[in-house]
């Protein structure tokens, strides 16, 4: 019972939602060492987040990296649609009161 309480406290110390928001920083290695240690620890005790990270890494492995040349090679309409989607996402994030 004591281990379960400790396990739950440690999960609360780095909530799953916080991990999901920090994935890019983690993968790009721009996270501080203390934050990275907390992130790694959470992955070690949370099977759901560990699975999420595995899926994220697999997606990156399958898709590779998109370069500026790849974007330039898109048909103009597709490029504009993609850029519009990013602008809309940025606008939503900046208007989010939680941000």
Contact map, one row per residue, 1 for C-alpha under 8 A:
111110000000000000000000000000000000000000000000000000000000000000000000000000000000000000000000000
111111000000000000000000000000000000000000000000000000000000000000000000000000000000000000000000000
111111100000000000000000000000000000000000000000000000000000000000000000000000000000000000000000000
111111110000000000000000000000000000000000000000000000000000000000000000000000000000000000000000000
111111111000000000000000000000000000000000000000000000000000000000000000000000000000000000000000000
011111111100000000000000000000000000000000000000000000000000000000000000000000000000000000000000000
001111111110000000000000000000000000000000001000000000000000000000000000000000000000000000000000000
000111111111000000000000000000000000000000000000000000000000000000000000000000000000000000000000000
000011111111100000000000000000000000000000000000000000000000000000000000000000000000000000000000000
000001111111110000000000000000000000000001000000000000000000000000000000000000000000000000000000000
000000111111111100000000000000000000000001001100000000000000000000000000000000000000000000000000000
000000011111111000000000000000000000000000000000000000000000000000000000000000000000000000000000000
000000001111111000000000000000000000000000000000000000000000000000000000000000000000000000000000000
000000000111111101100000000000000000011001000000000000000000000000000000000000000000000000000000000
000000000011111111100000000000000000000000000000000000000000000000000000000000000000000000000000000
000000000010011111110000000000000000000000000000100000000000000000000000000000000000000000000000000
000000000000001111111000000000000000000000000000000000000000000000000000000000000000000000000000000
000000000000011111111100000000000000000000000000000000000000000000000000000000000000000000000000000
000000000000011111111110000000000000001000000000100000000000000000000000000000000000000000000000000
000000000000000111111110000000000000000000000000100000000000000000000000000000000000000000000000000
000000000000000011111111000000000000000000000000000000000000000000000000000000000000000000000000000
000000000000000001111111110000000000000000000000000000000000000000000000000000000000000000000000000
000000000000000000111111111000000000000000000000000010000000000000000000000000000000000000000000000
000000000000000000001111111100000000000000000000000000000000000000000000000000000000000000000000000
000000000000000000000111111111100000000000000000000000000000000000000000000000000000000000000000000
000000000000000000000111111111100001000000000000000000000000000000000000000000000000000000000000000
000000000000000000000011111111000000000000000000000000000000000000000000000000000000000000000000000
000000000000000000000001111111100000000000000000000000000000000000000000000000000000000000000000000
000000000000000000000000111111100000000000000000000000000000000000000000000000000000000000000000000
000000000000000000000000111111110000000000000000000000000000000000000000000000000000000000000000000
000000000000000000000000110111111011000000000000000000000000000000000000000000000000000000000000000
000000000000000000000000000001111111000000000000000000000000000000000000000000000000000000000000000
000000000000000000000000000000111111100000000000000000000000000000000000000000000000000000000000000
000000000000000000000000000000011111110000000000000000000000000000000000000000000000000000000000000
000000000000000000000000000000111111111000000000000000000000000000000000000000000000000000000000000
000000000000000000000000010000111111111100000000000000000000000000000000000000000000000000000000000
000000000000000000000000000000001111111110000000000000000000000000000000000000000000000000000000000
000000000000010000000000000000000111111111000000000000000000000000000000000000000000000000000000000
000000000000010000100000000000000011111111100000000000000000000000000000000000000000000000000000000
000000000000000000000000000000000001111111110000000000000000000000000000000000000000000000000000000
000000000000000000000000000000000000111111111000000000000000000000000000000000000000000000000000000
000000000110010000000000000000000000011111111100100000000000000000000000000000000000000000000000000
000000000000000000000000000000000000001111111110110000000000000000000000000000000000000000000000000
000000000000000000000000000000000000000111111110010000000000000000000000000000000000000000000000000
000000100010000000000000000000000000000011111110000000000000000000000000000000000000000000000000000
000000000010000000000000000000000000000001111111110000000000000000000000000000000000000000000000000
000000000000000000000000000000000000000000111111111000000000000000000000000000000000000000000000000
000000000000000000000000000000000000000000000111111100000000000000000000000000000000000000000000000
000000000000000100110000000000000000000001100111111110000000000000000000000000000000000000000000000
000000000000000000000000000000000000000000110111111111000000000000000000000000000000000000000000000
000000000000000000000000000000000000000000000011111111100000000000000000000000000000000000000000000
000000000000000000000000000000000000000000000001111111110000000000000000000000000000000000000000000
000000000000000000000010000000000000000000000000111111111000000000000000000000000000000000000000000
000000000000000000000000000000000000000000000000011111111100000000000000000000000000000000000000000
000000000000000000000000000000000000000000000000001111111110000000000000000000000000000000000000000
000000000000000000000000000000000000000000000000000111111111000000000000000000000000000000000000000
000000000000000000000000000000000000000000000000000011111111100000000000000000000000000000000000000
000000000000000000000000000000000000000000000000000001111111110000000000000000000000000000000000000
000000000000000000000000000000000000000000000000000000111111111000000000000000000000000000000000000
000000000000000000000000000000000000000000000000000000011111111110000000000000000000000000000000000
000000000000000000000000000000000000000000000000000000001111111100000000000000000000000000000000000
000000000000000000000000000000000000000000000000000000000111111100000000000000000000000000000000000
000000000000000000000000000000000000000000000000000000000011111110000000000000000000000000000000000
000000000000000000000000000000000000000000000000000000000001111111000000000000000000000000000000000
000000000000000000000000000000000000000000000000000000000001001111100000000000000000000000000000000
000000000000000000000000000000000000000000000000000000000000000111110110000000000000000000000000000
000000000000000000000000000000000000000000000000000000000000000011111110000000000000000000000000000
000000000000000000000000000000000000000000000000000000000000000001111111000000000000000000000000000
000000000000000000000000000000000000000000000000000000000000000000111111100000000000000000000000000
000000000000000000000000000000000000000000000000000000000000000001111111110000000000000000000000000
000000000000000000000000000000000000000000000000000000000000000001111111110000100000000000000000000
000000000000000000000000000000000000000000000000000000000000000000011111111000100000000000000000000
000000000000000000000000000000000000000000000000000000000000000000001111111000000000000000000000000
000000000000000000000000000000000000000000000000000000000000000000000111111101100000000000000000000
000000000000000000000000000000000000000000000000000000000000000000000001111111100000000000000000000
000000000000000000000000000000000000000000000000000000000000000000000000011111110000000000000000000
000000000000000000000000000000000000000000000000000000000000000000000000001111111000000000000000000
000000000000000000000000000000000000000000000000000000000000000000000000011111111100000000000000000
000000000000000000000000000000000000000000000000000000000000000000000011011111111110000000000000000
000000000000000000000000000000000000000000000000000000000000000000000000000111111111000000000000000
000000000000000000000000000000000000000000000000000000000000000000000000000011111111100000000000000
000000000000000000000000000000000000000000000000000000000000000000000000000001111111110000000000000
000000000000000000000000000000000000000000000000000000000000000000000000000000111111111000000000000
000000000000000000000000000000000000000000000000000000000000000000000000000000011111111100000000000
000000000000000000000000000000000000000000000000000000000000000000000000000000001111111110000000000
000000000000000000000000000000000000000000000000000000000000000000000000000000000111111111000000000
000000000000000000000000000000000000000000000000000000000000000000000000000000000011111111100000000
000000000000000000000000000000000000000000000000000000000000000000000000000000000001111111110000000
000000000000000000000000000000000000000000000000000000000000000000000000000000000000111111111000000
000000000000000000000000000000000000000000000000000000000000000000000000000000000000011111111100000
000000000000000000000000000000000000000000000000000000000000000000000000000000000000001111111110000
000000000000000000000000000000000000000000000000000000000000000000000000000000000000000111111111000
000000000000000000000000000000000000000000000000000000000000000000000000000000000000000011111111001
000000000000000000000000000000000000000000000000000000000000000000000000000000000000000001111111001
000000000000000000000000000000000000000000000000000000000000000000000000000000000000000000111111101
000000000000000000000000000000000000000000000000000000000000000000000000000000000000000000011111111
000000000000000000000000000000000000000000000000000000000000000000000000000000000000000000000011111
000000000000000000000000000000000000000000000000000000000000000000000000000000000000000000000001111
000000000000000000000000000000000000000000000000000000000000000000000000000000000000000000001111111
